[in-house]
Amino acid sequence: MTNQPGWKIPIEDGLVMRGATLDDADPLSAYNGEAHHDPHDPNDPPGPAVWISEWTRDLISKPHPSMSLDDVIVLEDSRTGQ
């Protein structure tokens, strides 16, 4: 695995679609935890969905039989790095 994406495709307005790297594990984990939290579900505890954050980090950073970094696409703002 590498910390450099194998490919990048400029979109527009400074956006770039690219392959994920190991450096994306923490930001993607945080994003997925927030994105999968349902504030309207009374059974969903407050804050990010920790289980999906941990699962995302594991899928990106640990060997997995059916998933690799090649399966993850990131849309990045090349001006800010976010």
PDB file with one MODEL, atoms N, CA, C and O in Angstrom:
MODEL        1
ATOM      1  N   MET A   1       0.837  -1.179   0.000  1.00  0.00           N
ATOM      2  CA  MET A   1       0.000   0.000   0.000  1.00  0.00           C
ATOM      3  C   MET A   1       0.882   1.242   0.000  1.00  0.00           C
ATOM      4  O   MET A   1       2.045   1.216   0.402  1.00  0.00           O
ATOM      5  N   THR A   2       0.293   2.299  -0.456  1.00  0.00           N
ATOM      6  CA  THR A   2       1.063   3.526  -0.617  1.00  0.00           C
ATOM      7  C   THR A   2       0.329   4.707  -0.001  1.00  0.00           C
ATOM      8  O   THR A   2      -0.877   4.647   0.237  1.00  0.00           O
ATOM      9  N   ASN A   3       1.058   5.763   0.250  1.00  0.00           N
ATOM     10  CA  ASN A   3       0.441   7.005   0.703  1.00  0.00           C
ATOM     11  C   ASN A   3       0.224   7.949  -0.460  1.00  0.00           C
ATOM     12  O   ASN A   3      -0.172   9.096  -0.251  1.00  0.00           O
ATOM     13  N   GLN A   4       0.471   7.502  -1.672  1.00  0.00           N
ATOM     14  CA  GLN A   4       0.220   8.285  -2.881  1.00  0.00           C
ATOM     15  C   GLN A   4      -0.874   7.594  -3.688  1.00  0.00           C
ATOM     16  O   GLN A   4      -0.782   6.393  -3.940  1.00  0.00           O
ATOM     17  N   PRO A   5      -1.906   8.329  -4.097  1.00  0.00           N
ATOM     18  CA  PRO A   5      -2.942   7.692  -4.914  1.00  0.00           C
ATOM     19  C   PRO A   5      -2.367   7.251  -6.254  1.00  0.00           C
ATOM     20  O   PRO A   5      -1.493   7.911  -6.816  1.00  0.00           O
ATOM     21  N   GLY A   6      -2.858   6.149  -6.747  1.00  0.00           N
ATOM     22  CA  GLY A   6      -2.403   5.642  -8.031  1.00  0.00           C
ATOM     23  C   GLY A   6      -2.940   6.432  -9.202  1.00  0.00           C
ATOM     24  O   GLY A   6      -2.397   6.351 -10.304  1.00  0.00           O
ATOM     25  N   TRP A   7      -4.002   7.200  -8.984  1.00  0.00           N
ATOM     26  CA  TRP A   7      -4.601   7.979 -10.061  1.00  0.00           C
ATOM     27  C   TRP A   7      -5.318   9.195  -9.480  1.00  0.00           C
ATOM     28  O   TRP A   7      -5.754   9.194  -8.329  1.00  0.00           O
ATOM     29  N   LYS A   8      -5.423  10.222 -10.303  1.00  0.00           N
ATOM     30  CA  LYS A   8      -6.153  11.447  -9.964  1.00  0.00           C
ATOM     31  C   LYS A   8      -6.853  11.937 -11.229  1.00  0.00           C
ATOM     32  O   LYS A   8      -6.278  11.914 -12.317  1.00  0.00           O
ATOM     33  N   ILE A   9      -8.091  12.378 -11.075  1.00  0.00           N
ATOM     34  CA  ILE A   9      -8.842  12.932 -12.200  1.00  0.00           C
ATOM     35  C   ILE A   9      -9.366  14.308 -11.784  1.00  0.00           C
ATOM     36  O   ILE A   9     -10.216  14.397 -10.897  1.00  0.00           O
ATOM     37  N   PRO A  10      -8.873  15.387 -12.411  1.00  0.00           N
ATOM     38  CA  PRO A  10      -9.415  16.715 -12.106  1.00  0.00           C
ATOM     39  C   PRO A  10     -10.879  16.786 -12.532  1.00  0.00           C
ATOM     40  O   PRO A  10     -11.234  16.328 -13.618  1.00  0.00           O
ATOM     41  N   ILE A  11     -11.726  17.355 -11.682  1.00  0.00           N
ATOM     42  CA  ILE A  11     -13.151  17.496 -11.995  1.00  0.00           C
ATOM     43  C   ILE A  11     -13.393  18.937 -12.451  1.00  0.00           C
ATOM     44  O   ILE A  11     -13.430  19.202 -13.653  1.00  0.00           O
ATOM     45  N   GLU A  12     -13.555  19.854 -11.525  1.00  0.00           N
ATOM     46  CA  GLU A  12     -13.672  21.292 -11.805  1.00  0.00           C
ATOM     47  C   GLU A  12     -13.610  22.036 -10.484  1.00  0.00           C
ATOM     48  O   GLU A  12     -13.744  21.435  -9.418  1.00  0.00           O
ATOM     49  N   ASP A  13     -13.411  23.328 -10.553  1.00  0.00           N
ATOM     50  CA  ASP A  13     -13.353  24.178  -9.354  1.00  0.00           C
ATOM     51  C   ASP A  13     -12.379  23.657  -8.308  1.00  0.00           C
ATOM     52  O   ASP A  13     -12.634  23.787  -7.111  1.00  0.00           O
ATOM     53  N   GLY A  14     -11.267  23.068  -8.739  1.00  0.00           N
ATOM     54  CA  GLY A  14     -10.253  22.584  -7.818  1.00  0.00           C
ATOM     55  C   GLY A  14     -10.533  21.224  -7.217  1.00  0.00           C
ATOM     56  O   GLY A  14      -9.758  20.746  -6.388  1.00  0.00           O
ATOM     57  N   LEU A  15     -11.635  20.581  -7.622  1.00  0.00           N
ATOM     58  CA  LEU A  15     -11.951  19.254  -7.101  1.00  0.00           C
ATOM     59  C   LEU A  15     -11.207  18.183  -7.896  1.00  0.00           C
ATOM     60  O   LEU A  15     -11.050  18.283  -9.113  1.00  0.00           O
ATOM     61  N   VAL A  16     -10.756  17.161  -7.179  1.00  0.00           N
ATOM     62  CA  VAL A  16     -10.028  16.063  -7.789  1.00  0.00           C
ATOM     63  C   VAL A  16     -10.611  14.754  -7.267  1.00  0.00           C
ATOM     64  O   VAL A  16     -10.740  14.572  -6.056  1.00  0.00           O
ATOM     65  N   MET A  17     -10.961  13.846  -8.165  1.00  0.00           N
ATOM     66  CA  MET A  17     -11.358  12.508  -7.771  1.00  0.00           C
ATOM     67  C   MET A  17     -10.095  11.653  -7.817  1.00  0.00           C
ATOM     68  O   MET A  17      -9.353  11.678  -8.798  1.00  0.00           O
ATOM     69  N   ARG A  18      -9.856  10.886  -6.732  1.00  0.00           N
ATOM     70  CA  ARG A  18      -8.626  10.121  -6.683  1.00  0.00           C
ATOM     71  C   ARG A  18      -8.815   8.853  -5.885  1.00  0.00           C
ATOM     72  O   ARG A  18      -9.798   8.690  -5.163  1.00  0.00           O
ATOM     73  N   GLY A  19      -7.862   7.964  -6.027  1.00  0.00           N
ATOM     74  CA  GLY A  19      -7.855   6.765  -5.215  1.00  0.00           C
ATOM     75  C   GLY A  19      -7.455   7.111  -3.788  1.00  0.00           C
ATOM     76  O   GLY A  19      -6.698   8.054  -3.555  1.00  0.00           O
ATOM     77  N   ALA A  20      -7.973   6.338  -2.835  1.00  0.00           N
ATOM     78  CA  ALA A  20      -7.665   6.575  -1.430  1.00  0.00           C
ATOM     79  C   ALA A  20      -6.242   6.122  -1.102  1.00  0.00           C
ATOM     80  O   ALA A  20      -5.656   5.297  -1.804  1.00  0.00           O
ATOM     81  N   THR A  21      -5.705   6.679  -0.024  1.00  0.00           N
ATOM     82  CA  THR A  21      -4.399   6.281   0.502  1.00  0.00           C
ATOM     83  C   THR A  21      -4.569   5.963   1.986  1.00  0.00           C
ATOM     84  O   THR A  21      -5.629   6.207   2.562  1.00  0.00           O
ATOM     85  N   LEU A  22      -3.542   5.428   2.589  1.00  0.00           N
ATOM     86  CA  LEU A  22      -3.592   5.148   4.025  1.00  0.00           C
ATOM     87  C   LEU A  22      -3.816   6.418   4.837  1.00  0.00           C
ATOM     88  O   LEU A  22      -4.404   6.363   5.918  1.00  0.00           O
ATOM     89  N   ASP A  23      -3.357   7.559   4.332  1.00  0.00           N
ATOM     90  CA  ASP A  23      -3.561   8.835   5.026  1.00  0.00           C
ATOM     91  C   ASP A  23      -5.035   9.232   5.110  1.00  0.00           C
ATOM     92  O   ASP A  23      -5.397  10.103   5.901  1.00  0.00           O
ATOM     93  N   ASP A  24      -5.882   8.602   4.304  1.00  0.00           N
ATOM     94  CA  ASP A  24      -7.309   8.920   4.304  1.00  0.00           C
ATOM     95  C   ASP A  24      -8.089   8.150   5.373  1.00  0.00           C
ATOM     96  O   ASP A  24      -9.270   8.427   5.583  1.00  0.00           O
ATOM     97  N   ALA A  25      -7.462   7.203   6.041  1.00  0.00           N
ATOM     98  CA  ALA A  25      -8.183   6.352   7.001  1.00  0.00           C
ATOM     99  C   ALA A  25      -8.879   7.170   8.087  1.00  0.00           C
ATOM    100  O   ALA A  25     -10.070   6.974   8.327  1.00  0.00           O
ATOM    101  N   ASP A  26      -8.176   8.068   8.739  1.00  0.00           N
ATOM    102  CA  ASP A  26      -8.788   8.842   9.829  1.00  0.00           C
ATOM    103  C   ASP A  26      -9.863   9.808   9.337  1.00  0.00           C
ATOM    104  O   ASP A  26     -10.956   9.831   9.903  1.00  0.00           O
ATOM    105  N   PRO A  27      -9.590  10.614   8.294  1.00  0.00           N
ATOM    106  CA  PRO A  27     -10.653  11.523   7.834  1.00  0.00           C
ATOM    107  C   PRO A  27     -11.896  10.779   7.322  1.00  0.00           C
ATOM    108  O   PRO A  27     -13.020  11.210   7.576  1.00  0.00           O
ATOM    109  N   LEU A  28     -11.698   9.668   6.607  1.00  0.00           N
ATOM    110  CA  LEU A  28     -12.856   8.919   6.114  1.00  0.00           C
ATOM    111  C   LEU A  28     -13.613   8.247   7.254  1.00  0.00           C
ATOM    112  O   LEU A  28     -14.840   8.146   7.218  1.00  0.00           O
ATOM    113  N   SER A  29     -12.887   7.793   8.254  1.00  0.00           N
ATOM    114  CA  SER A  29     -13.532   7.188   9.422  1.00  0.00           C
ATOM    115  C   SER A  29     -14.407   8.210  10.135  1.00  0.00           C
ATOM    116  O   SER A  29     -15.545   7.914  10.498  1.00  0.00           O
ATOM    117  N   ALA A  30     -13.880   9.401  10.333  1.00  0.00           N
ATOM    118  CA  ALA A  30     -14.649  10.462  10.995  1.00  0.00           C
ATOM    119  C   ALA A  30     -15.863  10.848  10.156  1.00  0.00           C
ATOM    120  O   ALA A  30     -16.959  11.016  10.691  1.00  0.00           O
ATOM    121  N   TYR A  31     -15.675  10.988   8.853  1.00  0.00           N
ATOM    122  CA  TYR A  31     -16.778  11.356   7.956  1.00  0.00           C
ATOM    123  C   TYR A  31     -17.879  10.299   8.003  1.00  0.00           C
ATOM    124  O   TYR A  31     -19.053  10.634   8.162  1.00  0.00           O
ATOM    125  N   ASN A  32     -17.510   9.033   7.868  1.00  0.00           N
ATOM    126  CA  ASN A  32     -18.524   7.985   7.865  1.00  0.00           C
ATOM    127  C   ASN A  32     -19.254   7.890   9.198  1.00  0.00           C
ATOM    128  O   ASN A  32     -20.454   7.621   9.228  1.00  0.00           O
ATOM    129  N   GLY A  33     -18.545   8.109  10.298  1.00  0.00           N
ATOM    130  CA  GLY A  33     -19.197   8.104  11.602  1.00  0.00           C
ATOM    131  C   GLY A  33     -20.253   9.186  11.710  1.00  0.00           C
ATOM    132  O   GLY A  33     -21.337   8.949  12.242  1.00  0.00           O
ATOM    133  N   GLU A  34     -19.944  10.371  11.209  1.00  0.00           N
ATOM    134  CA  GLU A  34     -20.908  11.475  11.221  1.00  0.00           C
ATOM    135  C   GLU A  34     -22.050  11.226  10.238  1.00  0.00           C
ATOM    136  O   GLU A  34     -23.215  11.465  10.553  1.00  0.00           O
ATOM    137  N   ALA A  35     -21.702  10.744   9.048  1.00  0.00           N
ATOM    138  CA  ALA A  35     -22.708  10.551   7.996  1.00  0.00           C
ATOM    139  C   ALA A  35     -23.720   9.469   8.357  1.00  0.00           C
ATOM    140  O   ALA A  35     -24.867   9.534   7.916  1.00  0.00           O
ATOM    141  N   HIS A  36     -23.323   8.484   9.141  1.00  0.00           N
ATOM    142  CA  HIS A  36     -24.215   7.373   9.465  1.00  0.00           C
ATOM    143  C   HIS A  36     -24.887   7.515  10.835  1.00  0.00           C
ATOM    144  O   HIS A  36     -25.582   6.600  11.278  1.00  0.00           O
ATOM    145  N   HIS A  37     -24.688   8.637  11.500  1.00  0.00           N
ATOM    146  CA  HIS A  37     -25.391   8.909  12.759  1.00  0.00           C
ATOM    147  C   HIS A  37     -26.769   9.466  12.425  1.00  0.00           C
ATOM    148  O   HIS A  37     -26.895  10.372  11.601  1.00  0.00           O
ATOM    149  N   ASP A  38     -27.791   8.928  13.058  1.00  0.00           N
ATOM    150  CA  ASP A  38     -29.153   9.402  12.814  1.00  0.00           C
ATOM    151  C   ASP A  38     -29.661  10.155  14.042  1.00  0.00           C
ATOM    152  O   ASP A  38     -30.094   9.527  15.008  1.00  0.00           O
ATOM    153  N   PRO A  39     -29.616  11.488  14.024  1.00  0.00           N
ATOM    154  CA  PRO A  39     -30.042  12.264  15.189  1.00  0.00           C
ATOM    155  C   PRO A  39     -31.541  12.137  15.477  1.00  0.00           C
ATOM    156  O   PRO A  39     -31.996  12.508  16.559  1.00  0.00           O
ATOM    157  N   HIS A  40     -32.308  11.615  14.517  1.00  0.00           N
ATOM    158  CA  HIS A  40     -33.750  11.480  14.699  1.00  0.00           C
ATOM    159  C   HIS A  40     -34.140  10.126  15.271  1.00  0.00           C
ATOM    160  O   HIS A  40     -35.303   9.910  15.612  1.00  0.00           O
ATOM    161  N   ASP A  41     -33.186   9.215  15.379  1.00  0.00           N
ATOM    162  CA  ASP A  41     -33.453   7.882  15.922  1.00  0.00           C
ATOM    163  C   ASP A  41     -33.189   7.903  17.426  1.00  0.00           C
ATOM    164  O   ASP A  41     -32.049   8.097  17.848  1.00  0.00           O
ATOM    165  N   PRO A  42     -34.231   7.705  18.244  1.00  0.00           N
ATOM    166  CA  PRO A  42     -34.029   7.747  19.703  1.00  0.00           C
ATOM    167  C   PRO A  42     -33.123   6.620  20.210  1.00  0.00           C
ATOM    168  O   PRO A  42     -32.600   6.706  21.321  1.00  0.00           O
ATOM    169  N   ASN A  43     -32.935   5.581  19.422  1.00  0.00           N
ATOM    170  CA  ASN A  43     -32.065   4.474  19.819  1.00  0.00           C
ATOM    171  C   ASN A  43     -30.612   4.688  19.415  1.00  0.00           C
ATOM    172  O   ASN A  43     -29.733   3.921  19.807  1.00  0.00           O
ATOM    173  N   ASP A  44     -30.365   5.731  18.631  1.00  0.00           N
ATOM    174  CA  ASP A  44     -29.002   6.031  18.182  1.00  0.00           C
ATOM    175  C   ASP A  44     -28.368   6.981  19.195  1.00  0.00           C
ATOM    176  O   ASP A  44     -28.841   8.106  19.355  1.00  0.00           O
ATOM    177  N   PRO A  45     -27.300   6.549  19.887  1.00  0.00           N
ATOM    178  CA  PRO A  45     -26.701   7.436  20.892  1.00  0.00           C
ATOM    179  C   PRO A  45     -26.160   8.716  20.249  1.00  0.00           C
ATOM    180  O   PRO A  45     -25.851   8.726  19.058  1.00  0.00           O
ATOM    181  N   PRO A  46     -26.043   9.798  21.032  1.00  0.00           N
ATOM    182  CA  PRO A  46     -25.535  11.061  20.482  1.00  0.00           C
ATOM    183  C   PRO A  46     -24.109  10.913  19.977  1.00  0.00           C
ATOM    184  O   PRO A  46     -23.338  10.083  20.459  1.00  0.00           O
ATOM    185  N   GLY A  47     -23.782  11.735  19.001  1.00  0.00           N
ATOM    186  CA  GLY A  47     -22.421  11.724  18.456  1.00  0.00           C
ATOM    187  C   GLY A  47     -22.288  10.782  17.272  1.00  0.00           C
ATOM    188  O   GLY A  47     -23.265  10.164  16.850  1.00  0.00           O
ATOM    189  N   PRO A  48     -21.084  10.672  16.739  1.00  0.00           N
ATOM    190  CA  PRO A  48     -20.872   9.860  15.550  1.00  0.00           C
ATOM    191  C   PRO A  48     -21.113   8.375  15.827  1.00  0.00           C
ATOM    192  O   PRO A  48     -21.021   7.912  16.964  1.00  0.00           O
ATOM    193  N   ALA A  49     -21.420   7.650  14.764  1.00  0.00           N
ATOM    194  CA  ALA A  49     -21.595   6.195  14.843  1.00  0.00           C
ATOM    195  C   ALA A  49     -20.212   5.566  14.961  1.00  0.00           C
ATOM    196  O   ALA A  49     -19.537   5.331  13.959  1.00  0.00           O
ATOM    197  N   VAL A  50     -19.806   5.302  16.181  1.00  0.00           N
ATOM    198  CA  VAL A  50     -18.447   4.817  16.451  1.00  0.00           C
ATOM    199  C   VAL A  50     -18.169   3.508  15.736  1.00  0.00           C
ATOM    200  O   VAL A  50     -17.066   3.304  15.228  1.00  0.00           O
ATOM    201  N   TRP A  51     -19.144   2.625  15.689  1.00  0.00           N
ATOM    202  CA  TRP A  51     -18.923   1.315  15.073  1.00  0.00           C
ATOM    203  C   TRP A  51     -18.561   1.446  13.596  1.00  0.00           C
ATOM    204  O   TRP A  51     -17.700   0.716  13.104  1.00  0.00           O
ATOM    205  N   ILE A  52     -19.204   2.360  12.890  1.00  0.00           N
ATOM    206  CA  ILE A  52     -18.888   2.491  11.463  1.00  0.00           C
ATOM    207  C   ILE A  52     -17.575   3.231  11.266  1.00  0.00           C
ATOM    208  O   ILE A  52     -16.869   2.992  10.286  1.00  0.00           O
ATOM    209  N   SER A  53     -17.240   4.130  12.190  1.00  0.00           N
ATOM    210  CA  SER A  53     -15.925   4.786  12.120  1.00  0.00           C
ATOM    211  C   SER A  53     -14.817   3.753  12.247  1.00  0.00           C
ATOM    212  O   SER A  53     -13.865   3.754  11.466  1.00  0.00           O
ATOM    213  N   GLU A  54     -14.941   2.872  13.235  1.00  0.00           N
ATOM    214  CA  GLU A  54     -13.914   1.843  13.447  1.00  0.00           C
ATOM    215  C   GLU A  54     -13.864   0.859  12.290  1.00  0.00           C
ATOM    216  O   GLU A  54     -12.785   0.436  11.876  1.00  0.00           O
ATOM    217  N   TRP A  55     -15.028   0.496  11.769  1.00  0.00           N
ATOM    218  CA  TRP A  55     -15.096  -0.437  10.656  1.00  0.00           C
ATOM    219  C   TRP A  55     -14.433   0.180   9.416  1.00  0.00           C
ATOM    220  O   TRP A  55     -13.678  -0.495   8.716  1.00  0.00           O
ATOM    221  N   THR A  56     -14.711   1.443   9.150  1.00  0.00           N
ATOM    222  CA  THR A  56     -14.108   2.140   8.011  1.00  0.00           C
ATOM    223  C   THR A  56     -12.589   2.157   8.140  1.00  0.00           C
ATOM    224  O   THR A  56     -11.880   1.853   7.180  1.00  0.00           O
ATOM    225  N   ARG A  57     -12.090   2.509   9.316  1.00  0.00           N
ATOM    226  CA  ARG A  57     -10.640   2.558   9.542  1.00  0.00           C
ATOM    227  C   ARG A  57     -10.015   1.176   9.305  1.00  0.00           C
ATOM    228  O   ARG A  57      -8.965   1.065   8.673  1.00  0.00           O
ATOM    229  N   ASP A  58     -10.668   0.128   9.817  1.00  0.00           N
ATOM    230  CA  ASP A  58     -10.163  -1.229   9.626  1.00  0.00           C
ATOM    231  C   ASP A  58     -10.135  -1.613   8.147  1.00  0.00           C
ATOM    232  O   ASP A  58      -9.146  -2.171   7.672  1.00  0.00           O
ATOM    233  N   LEU A  59     -11.211  -1.318   7.418  1.00  0.00           N
ATOM    234  CA  LEU A  59     -11.273  -1.685   6.004  1.00  0.00           C
ATOM    235  C   LEU A  59     -10.197  -0.981   5.180  1.00  0.00           C
ATOM    236  O   LEU A  59      -9.698  -1.535   4.200  1.00  0.00           O
ATOM    237  N   ILE A  60      -9.844   0.233   5.575  1.00  0.00           N
ATOM    238  CA  ILE A  60      -8.848   0.990   4.825  1.00  0.00           C
ATOM    239  C   ILE A  60      -7.426   0.624   5.234  1.00  0.00           C
ATOM    240  O   ILE A  60      -6.533   0.571   4.388  1.00  0.00           O
ATOM    241  N   SER A  61      -7.210   0.373   6.512  1.00  0.00           N
ATOM    242  CA  SER A  61      -5.832   0.243   6.987  1.00  0.00           C
ATOM    243  C   SER A  61      -5.358  -1.185   7.262  1.00  0.00           C
ATOM    244  O   SER A  61      -4.164  -1.399   7.468  1.00  0.00           O
ATOM    245  N   LYS A  62      -6.257  -2.155   7.271  1.00  0.00           N
ATOM    246  CA  LYS A  62      -5.863  -3.537   7.558  1.00  0.00           C
ATOM    247  C   LYS A  62      -6.163  -4.421   6.353  1.00  0.00           C
ATOM    248  O   LYS A  62      -7.089  -4.147   5.590  1.00  0.00           O
ATOM    249  N   PRO A  63      -5.384  -5.471   6.189  1.00  0.00           N
ATOM    250  CA  PRO A  63      -5.684  -6.402   5.080  1.00  0.00           C
ATOM    251  C   PRO A  63      -7.091  -6.991   5.233  1.00  0.00           C
ATOM    252  O   PRO A  63      -7.508  -7.360   6.331  1.00  0.00           O
ATOM    253  N   HIS A  64      -7.794  -7.069   4.137  1.00  0.00           N
ATOM    254  CA  HIS A  64      -9.153  -7.605   4.125  1.00  0.00           C
ATOM    255  C   HIS A  64      -9.295  -8.491   2.896  1.00  0.00           C
ATOM    256  O   HIS A  64      -8.791  -8.136   1.831  1.00  0.00           O
ATOM    257  N   PRO A  65      -9.969  -9.636   3.010  1.00  0.00           N
ATOM    258  CA  PRO A  65     -10.036 -10.557   1.867  1.00  0.00           C
ATOM    259  C   PRO A  65     -10.828 -10.041   0.671  1.00  0.00           C
ATOM    260  O   PRO A  65     -10.623 -10.506  -0.451  1.00  0.00           O
ATOM    261  N   SER A  66     -11.732  -9.084   0.896  1.00  0.00           N
ATOM    262  CA  SER A  66     -12.556  -8.655  -0.233  1.00  0.00           C
ATOM    263  C   SER A  66     -12.560  -7.147  -0.461  1.00  0.00           C
ATOM    264  O   SER A  66     -13.380  -6.644  -1.229  1.00  0.00           O
ATOM    265  N   MET A  67     -11.650  -6.414   0.198  1.00  0.00           N
ATOM    266  CA  MET A  67     -11.600  -4.967  -0.002  1.00  0.00           C
ATOM    267  C   MET A  67     -10.179  -4.469   0.139  1.00  0.00           C
ATOM    268  O   MET A  67      -9.399  -4.981   0.942  1.00  0.00           O
ATOM    269  N   SER A  68      -9.853  -3.456  -0.660  1.00  0.00           N
ATOM    270  CA  SER A  68      -8.532  -2.832  -0.579  1.00  0.00           C
ATOM    271  C   SER A  68      -8.685  -1.334  -0.841  1.00  0.00           C
ATOM    272  O   SER A  68      -9.781  -0.848  -1.120  1.00  0.00           O
ATOM    273  N   LEU A  69      -7.585  -0.626  -0.747  1.00  0.00           N
ATOM    274  CA  LEU A  69      -7.612   0.808  -1.047  1.00  0.00           C
ATOM    275  C   LEU A  69      -8.077   1.074  -2.480  1.00  0.00           C
ATOM    276  O   LEU A  69      -8.612   2.144  -2.769  1.00  0.00           O
ATOM    277  N   ASP A  70      -7.879   0.118  -3.364  1.00  0.00           N
ATOM    278  CA  ASP A  70      -8.318   0.284  -4.750  1.00  0.00           C
ATOM    279  C   ASP A  70      -9.843   0.404  -4.859  1.00  0.00           C
ATOM    280  O   ASP A  70     -10.355   0.843  -5.889  1.00  0.00           O
ATOM    281  N   ASP A  71     -10.565   0.019  -3.810  1.00  0.00           N
ATOM    282  CA  ASP A  71     -12.022   0.073  -3.815  1.00  0.00           C
ATOM    283  C   ASP A  71     -12.578   1.377  -3.255  1.00  0.00           C
ATOM    284  O   ASP A  71     -13.794   1.561  -3.209  1.00  0.00           O
ATOM    285  N   VAL A  72     -11.695   2.286  -2.827  1.00  0.00           N
ATOM    286  CA  VAL A  72     -12.141   3.520  -2.173  1.00  0.00           C
ATOM    287  C   VAL A  72     -11.777   4.719  -3.043  1.00  0.00           C
ATOM    288  O   VAL A  72     -10.628   4.881  -3.454  1.00  0.00           O
ATOM    289  N   ILE A  73     -12.779   5.554  -3.315  1.00  0.00           N
ATOM    290  CA  ILE A  73     -12.582   6.765  -4.122  1.00  0.00           C
ATOM    291  C   ILE A  73     -12.839   7.980  -3.234  1.00  0.00           C
ATOM    292  O   ILE A  73     -13.794   8.001  -2.458  1.00  0.00           O
ATOM    293  N   VAL A  74     -11.990   8.978  -3.354  1.00  0.00           N
ATOM    294  CA  VAL A  74     -12.083  10.203  -2.560  1.00  0.00           C
ATOM    295  C   VAL A  74     -12.276  11.387  -3.505  1.00  0.00           C
ATOM    296  O   VAL A  74     -11.650  11.463  -4.562  1.00  0.00           O
ATOM    297  N   LEU A  75     -13.148  12.303  -3.108  1.00  0.00           N
ATOM    298  CA  LEU A  75     -13.285  13.570  -3.816  1.00  0.00           C
ATOM    299  C   LEU A  75     -12.623  14.619  -2.933  1.00  0.00           C
ATOM    300  O   LEU A  75     -13.077  14.868  -1.816  1.00  0.00           O
ATOM    301  N   GLU A  76     -11.567  15.225  -3.422  1.00  0.00           N
ATOM    302  CA  GLU A  76     -10.749  16.141  -2.629  1.00  0.00           C
ATOM    303  C   GLU A  76     -10.763  17.541  -3.228  1.00  0.00           C
ATOM    304  O   GLU A  76     -10.749  17.709  -4.447  1.00  0.00           O
ATOM    305  N   ASP A  77     -10.791  18.538  -2.356  1.00  0.00           N
ATOM    306  CA  ASP A  77     -10.611  19.912  -2.780  1.00  0.00           C
ATOM    307  C   ASP A  77      -9.105  20.166  -2.800  1.00  0.00           C
ATOM    308  O   ASP A  77      -8.477  20.270  -1.746  1.00  0.00           O
ATOM    309  N   SER A  78      -8.537  20.264  -3.978  1.00  0.00           N
ATOM    310  CA  SER A  78      -7.067  20.392  -4.089  1.00  0.00           C
ATOM    311  C   SER A  78      -6.542  21.715  -3.521  1.00  0.00           C
ATOM    312  O   SER A  78      -5.350  21.850  -3.246  1.00  0.00           O
ATOM    313  N   ARG A  79      -7.437  22.681  -3.350  1.00  0.00           N
ATOM    314  CA  ARG A  79      -7.009  23.973  -2.790  1.00  0.00           C
ATOM    315  C   ARG A  79      -6.822  23.896  -1.279  1.00  0.00           C
ATOM    316  O   ARG A  79      -5.954  24.570  -0.725  1.00  0.00           O
ATOM    317  N   THR A  80      -7.644  23.062  -0.600  1.00  0.00           N
ATOM    318  CA  THR A  80      -7.584  22.988   0.857  1.00  0.00           C
ATOM    319  C   THR A  80      -7.062  21.644   1.355  1.00  0.00           C
ATOM    320  O   THR A  80      -6.653  21.532   2.511  1.00  0.00           O
ATOM    321  N   GLY A  81      -7.070  20.620   0.496  1.00  0.00           N
ATOM    322  CA  GLY A  81      -6.666  19.283   0.912  1.00  0.00           C
ATOM    323  C   GLY A  81      -7.767  18.522   1.624  1.00  0.00           C
ATOM    324  O   GLY A  81      -7.554  17.392   2.064  1.00  0.00           O
ATOM    325  N   GLN A  82      -8.939  19.123   1.743  1.00  0.00           N
ATOM    326  CA  GLN A  82     -10.054  18.416   2.403  1.00  0.00           C
ATOM    327  C   GLN A  82     -10.825  17.577   1.415  1.00  0.00           C
ATOM    328  O   GLN A  82     -11.793  16.916   1.790  1.00  0.00           O
TER     329      GLN A  82
ENDMDL
END
